[in-house]
């Protein structure tokens, strides 16, 4: 009886722990579905880079303000970033809108002529590339 009780407690703890890791993604999706002015995006590592992080997009006069923050960027790197049509799993390799390079883990750009609402009407992703010389090697991506 004690063993069964211990197994039930351990199972409940595991369920709570795994749910806690999913909360930021679920919270961002819920927030993004309801918001027409601000989007929060989880950036996931690609190709073994370990470069995860977040991005925020918010409406500003005449466009959107985009901030990309990634961890584990190699020291001294300057990584091109773009908004692409598609999703991280099926990305159009041609950039839709350029963003400032990620330097020291951060990119901040104001993109004119688009809005949060227009980005929500189709599939887009923020993609970070290893370098200008190696644009085909993606290191981080987040679906908008």
C-alpha positions as CSV (number, residue, x, y, z in Angstrom):
1,X,0.0,0.0,0.0
2,X,2.8,2.4,0.9
3,X,4.6,1.6,-2.4
4,X,1.4,2.4,-4.4
5,X,1.0,5.6,-2.5
6,X,4.6,6.6,-3.2
7,X,4.2,5.8,-6.9
8,X,1.1,8.0,-7.1
9,X,2.8,10.9,-5.4
10,X,5.9,10.5,-7.6
11,X,3.6,10.4,-10.7
12,X,1.8,13.5,-9.6
13,X,5.1,15.4,-9.0
14,X,6.3,14.4,-12.4
15,X,3.1,15.6,-14.1
16,X,3.4,18.9,-12.3
17,X,7.1,19.3,-13.2
18,X,6.5,18.5,-16.9
19,X,3.5,20.9,-17.0
20,X,5.6,23.7,-15.5
21,X,8.1,23.5,-18.4
22,X,5.2,23.8,-20.9
23,X,3.7,26.8,-19.2
24,X,5.7,29.6,-21.0
25,X,4.8,28.2,-24.4
26,X,1.2,27.8,-23.5
27,X,1.0,31.2,-21.9
28,X,2.7,32.8,-24.9
29,X,0.3,31.1,-27.3
30,X,-2.7,32.1,-25.2
31,X,-1.5,35.7,-24.9
32,X,-0.7,35.9,-28.7
33,X,-4.1,34.6,-29.6
34,X,-5.8,37.4,-27.6
35,X,-3.4,40.3,-28.2
36,X,-3.6,42.6,-31.2
37,X,-0.7,44.8,-30.2
38,X,2.1,42.6,-28.7
39,X,3.4,39.1,-29.4
40,X,5.8,37.0,-27.3
41,X,7.7,34.3,-29.0
42,X,9.9,31.4,-27.7
43,X,13.1,31.0,-29.7
44,X,14.3,27.5,-29.9
45,X,17.8,26.3,-30.8
46,X,18.5,24.7,-34.2
47,X,21.3,22.5,-35.6
48,X,22.8,21.9,-32.1
49,X,23.5,25.5,-31.4
50,X,21.9,25.6,-27.9
51,X,20.8,29.2,-28.8
52,X,17.3,29.5,-27.1
53,X,15.6,32.6,-26.0
54,X,12.7,34.9,-26.6
55,X,11.4,37.5,-29.0
56,X,8.9,40.3,-28.5
57,X,7.0,42.1,-31.2
58,X,4.9,45.2,-30.5
59,X,3.1,47.8,-32.6
60,X,4.7,51.2,-32.8
61,X,3.9,54.2,-35.0
62,X,4.2,53.0,-38.6
63,X,5.4,49.5,-37.9
64,X,6.5,47.0,-35.3
65,X,9.3,47.0,-32.8
66,X,11.1,43.6,-32.6
67,X,13.5,42.5,-29.9
68,X,15.2,39.1,-30.1
69,X,17.1,37.8,-27.1
70,X,19.1,34.6,-27.4
71,X,21.4,32.8,-24.9
72,X,24.6,30.9,-25.8
73,X,25.6,33.0,-28.8
74,X,29.3,32.5,-29.5
75,X,31.5,35.3,-28.2
76,X,32.1,37.9,-30.9
77,X,29.4,36.6,-33.2
78,X,27.2,38.8,-35.4
79,X,24.3,36.7,-36.4
80,X,21.8,37.9,-39.1
81,X,18.2,37.7,-38.2
82,X,15.0,38.0,-40.3
83,X,11.3,37.5,-40.3
84,X,10.6,34.7,-42.8
85,X,7.3,33.5,-44.2
86,X,6.4,30.0,-43.0
87,X,7.2,28.2,-39.8
88,X,10.4,27.0,-38.2
89,X,9.7,23.5,-39.6
90,X,8.9,24.7,-43.1
91,X,10.6,28.1,-43.6
92,X,10.7,30.1,-46.9
93,X,14.5,30.7,-47.1
94,X,14.0,34.1,-48.6
95,X,13.7,36.7,-45.8
96,X,10.4,38.6,-45.6
97,X,11.7,41.4,-43.4
98,X,15.3,41.9,-42.2
99,X,16.1,42.5,-38.6
100,X,19.3,43.8,-37.0
101,X,22.0,41.3,-36.4
102,X,22.0,39.5,-33.1
103,X,25.1,40.8,-31.2
104,X,25.9,39.9,-27.6
105,X,22.6,38.0,-27.6
106,X,20.3,40.8,-28.6
107,X,18.7,42.3,-31.8
108,X,16.4,45.3,-31.7
109,X,14.8,46.6,-34.9
110,X,11.8,48.8,-35.9
111,X,10.3,47.3,-39.0
112,X,8.2,49.8,-41.0
113,X,5.0,48.9,-42.9
114,X,3.7,45.9,-41.0
115,X,1.7,45.4,-37.8
116,X,1.1,42.7,-35.2
117,X,-2.3,42.1,-36.8
118,X,-0.8,41.6,-40.3
119,X,1.7,39.1,-38.9
120,X,-1.0,37.1,-37.3
121,X,-2.9,36.7,-40.6
122,X,-0.3,34.2,-42.0
123,X,2.5,32.0,-40.8
124,X,5.8,33.8,-40.1
125,X,8.9,32.9,-38.1
126,X,11.9,34.8,-36.7
127,X,15.1,33.1,-37.8
128,X,18.6,33.7,-36.6
129,X,21.5,32.6,-38.9
130,X,25.0,31.6,-37.9
131,X,26.7,34.3,-39.9
132,X,26.4,36.4,-43.1
133,X,28.8,34.0,-44.7
134,X,26.7,31.0,-43.6
135,X,23.0,32.1,-44.0
136,X,21.9,28.5,-44.7
137,X,22.9,27.4,-41.2
138,X,20.1,28.3,-38.8
139,X,20.9,28.6,-35.1
140,X,17.6,29.8,-33.5
141,X,14.0,30.1,-34.6
142,X,10.6,31.1,-33.2
143,X,7.2,30.8,-34.8
144,X,5.2,34.0,-34.7
